[in-house]
Amino acid sequence: MLKRRHVLSMKDFSREEIDEILETAESLEPYARGKGSDILEGKILALMFFEPSTRTRMSFETAMKRLGGKTINLGSAEASSIAKGESLADTIRVVGGYADAIVIRHPKEGSARLAAEFSPVPVLNAGDGAGHHPTQTLLDLYTIKKESHLDDLSIALVGDLKYGRTVHSLAYALSLYGADIYLVSPPTLRMPEQIIGDLSRMGTRVREVSDLREVIKEVDVLYITRIQRERFPDPVEYNRVARSYSITIRDLEGVKPELRIMHPLPRVDEISPSVDETEHAVYFRQSFYGVPVRMALLKMILED
Ligand code: CP
């Protein structure tokens, strides 16, 4: 079903396709630790990261290696011929001749879709500016399925909903599962109107608030994000909203015992370290789940 397909946006996926990816990830999770497998032996994955990354870059690399494949890495743009003025289109054409698939992260929205137009091999979007981050969403859904429940879910997406690409992708996917979504952000960092309109057209119940206390006791999952400092044109505006949400143990009084707190990470000061030891915190397991989920994607796209 996913064979040789690009992974650019959650808008391109049906619920049935997502369910199959999550089921494949579940079956591969034992291989994500320990000895791994050789089902992608002989395959090569190219990693092209034009923005910083720890989890996405390293979990893709781990996933490919756990499946017996190899990775090649563009390294920093300054160390590549992009520094000599080579275009993204030409770079993609060339790297597509070396690898069986390309993972790309780029600061410009739409860059992964552009890359897919020129690539002879599948392109996986690892984050395009403030646009989308579909593979993060797949691991987020896997986390919700394992640590909470996807059906009848009530979830709060909290923080920078304007520039945060993880919440853009996640909101589209959650609407396929009939979730009730609370959008919690400062007024200047609201979810883009176009996405809210799309969610409403898909029949999703969406409520916007700016005070997390209004909803924290209602929800099954609280998904909090970093304020994306690097996307702000004006540092003064960033400083105005930088510490809008910061969850401490005290904020968790009266929440559902089964509340799960997620964060795509990295965190700055959105969650106090004192929350880490509570049963609510699942964000470090969430980052591990990136390995089996990306293994599932690579297997489904690349296996002969
Ligand atoms: N969640 C996420 O995309 O993390 P990185 O920026 O470290 O890849």
Residues whose N, C-alpha, C, O or C-beta is under 5 A from the ligand:
A	BS01	CP	P52 S53 T54 R55 T56 R57 P264 L265 P266
